[in-house]
Amino acid sequence: MFPKVMTGLPQWVVSGANKIPLNPRTLHSASVTDPRTWGTFEQACTVTAANDKLSLGFMLKGFIGIDMDWTEDPAELANQIRIYESVVSYTERSLSGKGVHIICHGSIPHALKRGKVEIYDRARFFIMTGDHIAGRPTEVLDCNDIVNTIIEHADAGRAPALHHSEPEKASDRSVYDTCLSYSNGKHFKELWDGHWEPRYPSQSEADFALMNMIAFVSRNNEQCSRLFRTSALGQREKAQRDDHMDRMLGTIRAEQNPQVDFSNFTPPPPPKKIEHLETEFKFPDGLVGEISQYILDTSAKPIPQVALSGGLGLVCGIAGRTYNISDTGLNLYLLCVAKTAVGKEGAKQGMRRLIREVSKKLPAAAQFVGPSRFASGQALVKSLEGRPCMVSPMGEFGGTLKSICSPRATSSETMWRDLFLELFNQSGPSDVLGEMVYSDTGKNTKAIVSPAFSIVADATATSIFENLSETTVEIGLVPRFTLIEVPDFRPYTNPNRGLPPSVELVGRVEELALRCLSMGANSSRQPITMTPGAEEMLTLFDREIDDRINAQQDDIFRMLWSRSFIKAVRMAGALAVGMDVNNPQVTEVEATWALDLARRDVQSMSRRFGDGVGGGDSEQVARLRTIIINTLKAPKSPRKMKEKNVVSHGDISPRAYAIACFKDDRMGAGYGLKKAIIALKNNGEIVELSQQQTADEFNFTGTCYFITKDFQSR
């Protein structure tokens, strides 16, 4: 498709619709003069294969590139035909399909742009299509002489106009010494002495390079010409022609920035410094904490818990696919629950504000923050095809939860729910989200390797908990979310709201995004290690979860604990990445923080179900609490038991069996009561006494329960 002489050189970049060159290894902006920011043909092809919005680009170092766009002007079209027929080398159609690119060997003294014809040999790149034009050479040929003849004819017709020549400000000797003192002084001396081979293909190019160095120091055109003619390169006959000097200086001056008069310049005021807001809530160390602190400091209504969800979610949205721990990525579903009108949208706004600043330096970083709404499950998958690692900030998630879990959910809503379930487990290095095929082929989706989809959602407590049910837990949707509850307090409006992030924070996020983009382009993964202490802590937590699940008969509470370990591991991994993007390691500090949040998450959700949200089994728990309270107040209850906050199973069971939510339990009233008792035990609200203690204390052989302070404080 492309000439081998081109594909074998590391002069390739990629570019989007804005025609800005990007380094294929990092997707950072590439420099047309810095080969370190270019890549190989294979690297560029890998990137464009993964993103059909990017095109291949080739840097014109050591090659001449001729770009001719379609024109309807007869005279200009005739000129293009003459060039096309004269310069015989590799030729392809341009991206628009209406123009042509000719690539040949050679060098020119300066670039040429005349109408719809442009000719370059340095500091430019061409977007390449590989759409070779039949009948033209398939290889790059030497067309140096004919292209230089074209340049000379063009110059003869219109020499570049010289910019105004400034007065001499230093002697010739001083200008010469200044040129020698620069970092390229050795190169300057070589050219001055006439040693231009083998660095330059021709002396014309060497002439231009030497004149460029002199003109950088002196703004006086006459002095520049005089000095050039003093050098060894200036001794040939061509250098004695004024038009030759004028053409070189005209091109150089046209690209130089004018001198600025700073005498009346008043510097703008420095940007307002963001003052960190003091709070008792402690963020973790590292990048997660830094982002959280920024979101808190610049939110209209600063709430630490909301800021934390944004900081943790953004790091997972960037690093979720590249970094792996325990054979999984770092994607998380975070749900901030607060009363209405508190200011829970701060996370979404802060994340987008920060990534917008990062994207100014690294445009590709914008892909890590995805849409807030998806019209359907297919839309979500389509979005992941283009950006397989992202976080979506979703506001007012209660309505979404209600629609996708409703018995009357549409097929697209059901698919959305099923994708939420599946994507949570698909971020590992060997995971693949399978392709989807429909009768309408336009809806087909491709298989996606290791998609890392994270969510930072907010909702009111009412909208979430009214839509919770045993079904949403049993199918595994609720346990996948990490619940972060917000206090019922509306803070004062922050005067620093909306301020941009610091340069240091932008640089830290850019560093992480750059590493993830670079590794993603090569389909490589970065493992996260653990210290022995951290590994032991997480292993013990995993066993604790197993013990809790094995000890519980209630399916709801078993499911609530089922995802706690993987959520804790991913949170710890995200903190480790924030501490060191190159060699992340989970220590006891990160493990402790993650385990604390994971436990609070389950306890909070368990408490909500114990309060009777959503109906069903949780209603039984609420009614059992009422039964216990009434039993303790009942005159016929044993006084000694009441004094020590103890009730017997025999006293509460008849009351329970007479209530509809127990009688109507699908497994019978006895089973319903058993589930409610287990729930109160798990919450620490009641403790079952041993038979020996019951006999010793109350001279009673039946089952009894001690009512704890946790029950009394409710």
N, C-alpha and C positions, 0 to 999 in steps of 0.2 A: 504493500500500500504506500509506504514511504521509502525513499532512497536509503540504502543501508548506511551510507556515509553520514546521514542525519540521525538515524535511530541508534547508531553506535556511540553518539556523543551525549554527555550529561548536560544538555542545553535545553531541557524540556520543562515546561511549566503547564499549568492549567488556568483557565479563565472562564468567568461567567458572562452574563449578558452585559455587565458594565465594562467588559474588556480590560479589567485590572488583572495583571499576572499574579498567580498564586503559586507558592512553593508546593509541589506535589507531595513532599514529605511531611509538611506541617500545615498546609493550607493557610499559612501566613503570607502576607504580601511579599512578592518577589521583587527584587531590584534588577533592572535591565543592565546594570553595570557590576553586579556582584554575583559571580558564578556560585558562591556558597548557598545562594537562595534558589538555585535551580535543581533539577533532578534528572533521573534517567528516563528514557522512553517508557520502560516497563513501569516505573513508579507513576508516571503521569497517566498511563493507560489504566492502571488499577483504580485510580481515583475517578476517572471519567466513566469507567464501567459501573462504578457504584453510585454515580450521580449523573444522570443524563442532562442536567442543567449546566454541566461544565464541559468545556472543550479543550482540546490539546493546543498547546502553544509552543513555538520554537524560537529561541533567542538567536538573533542574527550576528553571532560572533564568528568571524572567519568566512562569512557568506554574504553575498549580495542578495537582497530581497526586493523584488519589484511588485508593487501592488497597483493594479489598474481596475478601477470601478466602472461600471456601465455608464455611458454617456449618450445623449441624443444629439450632441453638438457635432455636426459633420466634420469640421476641421479637427476637433480634438479626437474624434473616433479614428480619423485617418492617421493621426500621430500615434495613437495606440496600436493600430495595425502595423505600422512600420516598426515599432519597438517589439511587438509580438513576433514578427517575422525575422527580426535581426538577432534577438537574444534567444538562442535555441538551447534550452536546458529543461530541467524538470519543471512541469507546469501543472497546476491544479485549479479547480474552481474554488472560489471563496465560499464562506459560510452562507452568504445570501444566495449563491448560485448565479449571480449576475456579474461577478467580477472574476479576475484571475490573479494567481500568485505565480511568479517565476522565481526560482531559487537557483543561483549559480555561484561558482567560485570567483573570487576577485575582491578588490577593495576600491573604494572611491574616496576622493579627498573630503567630501562633505555630502550630507544628505540632500536630496532634491525633492521638492514638492511643487508640481505644476498642474493645476487643475485636478483631474482625476487620476493623475499618475504620481506615485510616490516611490522613491528609491532610497534604501538605507543599507548600511553594512555594519552598524554598531548601535548600541543603546536603544534597540527596538526589538519587538517580538511580533511574529505573525501568528494569528490563529490558524491552525492547519486542519484541513479536512481530509486529506488523502484521496480526494475525488479527482484522480488523475485524468487529464484530458487526452483522449486517444489520439495517436499520431505524433505526440510530443515525446521527447526522451523521458525515460523512467529514472534516469540517474542525474546527479548534479554535475554539470560540465563547466569548464573554464570559459567565462565570457568577459574577462576583465577588460580587454581592449575595447570591445564594442560598447560596453556600458560606460566606460570613461569617455569615449567619443560622444555618447549621448549627453553626458554631463557637461562636457566642454561646449557642445553646441547650445545647450540650454543656458549656460553661463554667458556665452557670447551674446545671446539675445537679451539677457537681463541679469546684470551683475547685482549681487546683494548690496543694498544701500548701507553705507557706513553710518553708524550712530555718531552722534556728536563727539568729537575728540576733545578730551579734557586737557588742560595745561599739564606740562611735565612737573612732577612733584619730587622727582629724585633723579640723580645722575644715572647715566647708562651703567656705570660700574656698580652703583648701589642696587639697581634692578637686577643685574646679573648675580650679585652676591645673595640677594634675597631669594632668587630662584634656586640657588645652590643650597640654601639653608633649609628648604622645605624637606618633608619626608621623602619626596621623589627627586631629591637633588642629584642622586647618583644617575638616575634615568635622564635627567636634564643634561648633565655633563656629557653623557654618552652621545645624545643627539647633537649637542653643541659641537662636539668633536667629529661628527659625521658618521658615528657608528650606529646605523639604524637596522642593519641586518643581524640576526634573522627575526628580530622582533616584529618588523613591519613587512608586508608583502611588496611594497613599493616605496620609493622616496617621497612620492606625493603625500602618502599617509603620514610619513615621518615628518615632513614639512609642517603639516597641519598640527601634529602633536606638539612640536617645539613652539610654534607660534602661539598655541593655546596656553602654554606655560608662561611665555613672556607676557601675553596680553592679560593674564590673570593678575600680574603684579603691576603692570603699567596700563593706565587708561588713555595714554596718548598714542594715537595710531602711528604718527611719524616716528616716534621713538621705537615702537615695536618693530616697524619695518627696518629701521636703521640697525637695531640689535640683531634681528634675524639675518640680515645681509652680512653681519660681522662674523656669523657662525660658519662652520664648515658646510652645513647644508645650504647656506645662502650663497654659495659661490657658483652654483650652476647658472646658466643663462636664463632659465625660466624665472629664477628668483629676482632677477633684475627688472622684470616687468611689473609696472605698478598695478596693472589689472590683476595679476596673480596675488599680489599682496592684499589688494582691496577685497578680492573674493574671500580669501581666508579670514581676514579681519571682520568683514561684513557678517560672515556666518557665525564667527565666535561672539561678536558683540550682540548679535540678535538673540543669542542664548544666555547672555549674561544678565543678571539682575541689575537694575540701575542703582546708583548710589543714593542712599536715603539721607535726607537732612533731619537729624535728630534734635536740632537746636530748640525747636518748639514742641518737642514731643513730651506729652504728659503720660506717664505710665498708668495703665488701668489699676484700679484698686485690687489688691490680692483677693482671691476667692475666700468666701466666708468659711472659717474653720468650723468643722462640726464638733460640738462639745458632746462628749459621751454622757448619756443619761445614767444616773445612778439608780440601781435597782437591787433589791435583795435577791432577785433571781440570778443565778450564776450560769453564764454560758460556758460551754466547754472551751478548752484552749484550741489554738490552731485556726484554720480557715473557716470551719463551720462557725466557730464563735465570733470571728471577725466579721463575717457576712451578717450573722444574726445581730451583732452590735450595730452595724451600719443600718440595717433595716429598722431597728428600734430607734436609733438616733434621728432618722429622717421620716418616720411614719407620722401621719397626721394625728393619729391616736396611738401613741407608743405603748405596745403591750408585749412584754418579754416572750410569752408563750407563742404568740403569733410570729414574732421575729425569729424565734428558734425554728419553727416549721419552715420558714423561708430559707434560713441558712442551711439547715440540714437537707432540705429538698433540692436546693440548687446544686450543692456539691454532689448529691446522688444523681441529679439530672445530667451533670457533666461527666462524672467518673463512673457511672453505674455500669457501663459496658466494658470499659477498658480494665478496670481493677476487679479482681476476683478474690474471694475469701471463702474457704470451705466449699469450693466448687460452685459458687454462685456469684452473681453480680451484686451491685449495691442498690438496686431499685427499691424504693419504699413507697407506700401509700400512707400519707400523713393527713390526719383530719383534725382541724382546729374547731372546737365546739365552744360557742359563746352565745350570750344573749344578743338580741338584735341591737343595732345602733351602738355597738361597743367600739368598732374599728378593726374588725377581723380581716379586712381586705388589705391590710398593710403588707402582708407577706408577698402577695401577688405584685403589688406596685413596686416594692423594693427590689424584688428579683428582676423584674423587667427593666427597671432604671439602671441597675448595676450591669446587666448583660448588654444593655444598649451602649454603655460607655466602653465596655470591653470590645464590642463589635466595631467600634470606630478604628481600633488598631488591628483587630483580628476579625474580619467580617464573618468568617465561617462559624464563629462562636455563637451567632444568633440562632443556630439550629438547635441548640441545647434547651431552649425554652419553647415549648410547643404551644399549640392552640389551647384556648380555655374551653372550647366547645367542639364536639364532634357530632355531625348530623346523624351518623350511624356507626356501626361497628366496622363496616367497610371503609368509612372515612378515616377511622383511627388506624387501620392497617395500612391504608395508602400513605398516611402521614409518616408512619414508621418505616415504610420502604425508603423514603428519602432521608430520614434522620432516625436511625435505629436506637439512638440514645437521647432521651429528652425527658423533661419534667413539664407537666401541664398544670398550671395553677387554675383551679376550678372554684369559682365562687358559688355560694348558695347551693351546696352539694345535696342538701336534703331533698330538693325536688328531683334531682337526678336519681338519687337512691330510690325514691318512691316510684318513679316511672319504670326503672329497669327491673325492680323487684315485684312489681304489681302482677297479679294473676292475669290482668288484661293487657300486659305489655305487648307491644307490637313485635314483629320478628326482628326488626332492626334493633329495638331496645333490648330484646333478649340476647341478641348476638353481642351487643355492647357489654352486657353483664357477663356473658360467658368469656369474652375477651379479657375483662378485668380479672376474672378468676385465673385464666390461663397465663396471661402475661406476667403475673406475679412470680411464676415459677420458671420463666423462660430465659433468664439473663445469664445463665451459666455458659462457660466456653463451649460446651458440646450441645447446648439447647438450640432448637430450631422451631420457630412458629411456622407451621405448615401452610402451604398455599391453599387458596380457596377458589373453587371453580363454580361458576354460575351458568345458567342457560344464556344469560346476557353476558357475552364474553368481555364486554367493557367493564364489568364489575369484578372480573377476576383479579386476585391478588397474588403476589409472588411469595415464596418462602423467605423468611427473614431469619438470619443467623443471630442468635443471642440478643434479641431485642431487650433493651433495658428501659422500661416505661415507668416513670415515677409520677406521683400525684401529690400536689399540695392543695388540699381542699379546705374550705371553711363552710360552716353551716351554723344555724341557730340550734340550740339544744332541742327546742320543740320540734323543728322540722326533721331532725335526725331520729330522736328517740321515739317519736310517735310513729315513725315508719319502720322501726326495728321490730323484728319478730323472730321467733325461733327459727323460722324458715331461712331468714337472711343469715343467721349464724350457722345453721346446719349445712347450708350449701357452701359455706366457707368464705363468703364475701366479707362479712364484718371482721372476722379474725385476721384478715389480711391488712386491715387498716390499723395504724397506730394512733390511738386517740390522745389528743392533747387538749385538756380542758382549760378554759380561760376563766379567771375570776369574774364575778358579776360586778365589774367596776368600769366605768367609762372615764378614761383619763382626760386631763385637760389637753387642748389642742397644742401641738408642738410647733414652736416658732421656727424650727429648723426643718420643717417638713419639705420634702422634695429636693433637698440639696444633693448634688452629685457626689459620687464616692471619691475617696482620696486616690491619688496617683498610685500609692503603694498598694492599696486594695485592688485596684484595677490590674496592676501588674501581677499580683498573686493569682487572681482568677484567670488572667490571660495565660500565665505559666501552666496552670492545670489544664485549661482548654486546649492549649497548643500541644501539650503532651498527649492528650486523649485523641485529638485529631490526627496527629502523626502516627500513633500506634494503631488507630482505627484504620488508617489508609493501608497499613501493612497487615491488618487482621491479627495483630499481636495482642497479648494480654499481660498485665502486670499483676503478679501474685502479691497478696498482703500476708505477711507473716505474723506470728504471735509470740510473745514471750512465754516461757513456761508457766509463769504465774497467771497470765491472762487466759492461756489455754485451759488451765485447771479450773479457773473460775467459770468459764463458759461450759466446760464439760459437766461440772457440778450442777449448773443451772439446767442443762439438758436432762440430767438425771432427775432433778427436782420436778421438772415438767412431767417426765414419765411417771414418777410416783404420784403426782397429783391426778393425772389422767387415770391411772390404774385404780386409784382409791375412790374415784367418783363414778357414780352411776348415771348422773344427769348428762345427757348428750350435749346440752348447751354449754355447760361449764367445761366439759372436755374439749369442745371445739374452740372455746375462747383461749385456752392455753396452747392449742395445737401449733400455732404459728409464732409463738413467743420467742423460741430459740432462734429461728432464722432471722426474725426482725432484730433481735439483739445483736447477732453476729454482723448483720449488714450495717447497723448503726455504728458499731465499734469500728468496722472497716472504713466507713466514711470519715470518722474522726481521725483515724490513722492517716488516711490520704491527706487530710487537711493539715496534718503535722509535718508530713514529708512526702511530696509527690513522687520523688525518685525511689525511695526505699521505705514504703509505708510499713509500719509494724504496730500491732495492737499491744499496748501495755496494760498493766493492771488499772491504770487511770482511765483509759478509754473503755475497758471492759466494765468497770464499776459504773461509769456514767450510763452506758448502754443498758446494763442490767437493771438499773434503777428505773429508767424510763419504761423499759419493757414490763416490769412488774406493776408500775403505776397504771400503765395502759390496761392490763388485764383486770386489776382491782377496780378501776373506774368503770369498766364495762360490766363487770360482774355486779357491782353495786347498782348500776342502772337496771339490770335485769331483775335484781332482787327487789327494786322499788316497784316493779310491776309495769315497766314500759312494754308496750307492744302487745299486751294480753297474753293468753295461754299460760304456760308454766310460770312466768313471772308474776302473773296475777295471783297464782296460788301462794307464792312467797309473801306477797303483800298481805293476803288474807290470813296467812299463818301468823304473821306478826300481830295482827289485830286479835287473833285468838289467844295468843300468849299473854298479851296485855290484859285482856278480859279475864283470863284464868287467874292471873296474879291478883286481880281485884275481887274475884268471886268470893263471897262469904264462906262457901262450902270447901274451898281449897284448904289443904292442911296448913295451919298457921306457921309451923316451923319451916316448911318449904318456902312459903311466901316471904318470910323474914330473910331467907338466904337466897332469894331470887331463883328458886328452883321450881320447875313444873314437871309433872309426870306425863308420860306418853298417854297414859290412860285418861288423863283429864282433857287433853287437847284433841285426841282422835275423834271422839263422838261429835264435837263441835265442827271439826273439819268435814266429816262425812255428810253433814247436813247442808253443806254449802255447794252451790251448783258447779263452781269451777273444779271442785274435787270429784263430785259425783259424775260429772260429764267427761272426766279424763279418759282418753281412749284406752288406757291400760287399767282403769279402775281407780276408785277413790283412794285405796290404800297405797297404790303406786304413786299417785299424785301427791299424797302427803309425804311419802318417803323422799320424793324429789325436792320438795320445799324444805324439808328438814336438812337434807344434804347441802342445799344452797346456803342456808343460814350457818351451817357448820363451816363451810368454805369461806364465808365472809367473816368468820370469827365472832359471830353474834351469839351463838350458843355452843356449849360444850357438853357432850354426852358424858355423864358420870359413870364410873365403873360400878359394877354390881356390888363389890365389897364396900365402896364408899357409901353407896345408897343404903345398904343394909346398916352400916355403922351409924350414919348420921340420922337416918329417918326411920329405921326399922321397917324398910320397905324393899320388896324384891323386884319391883317393876323397873322399867327404863325411865330415867329422869334426865332433864337437861338444865344446866346452869346458864342463866341469862347474863351475858357479859356487859361490860361498860360500852362496847361498840354498839350493842343493841339499844342500850338505854340512851345513847347520845344521838340516836337517829330522830 
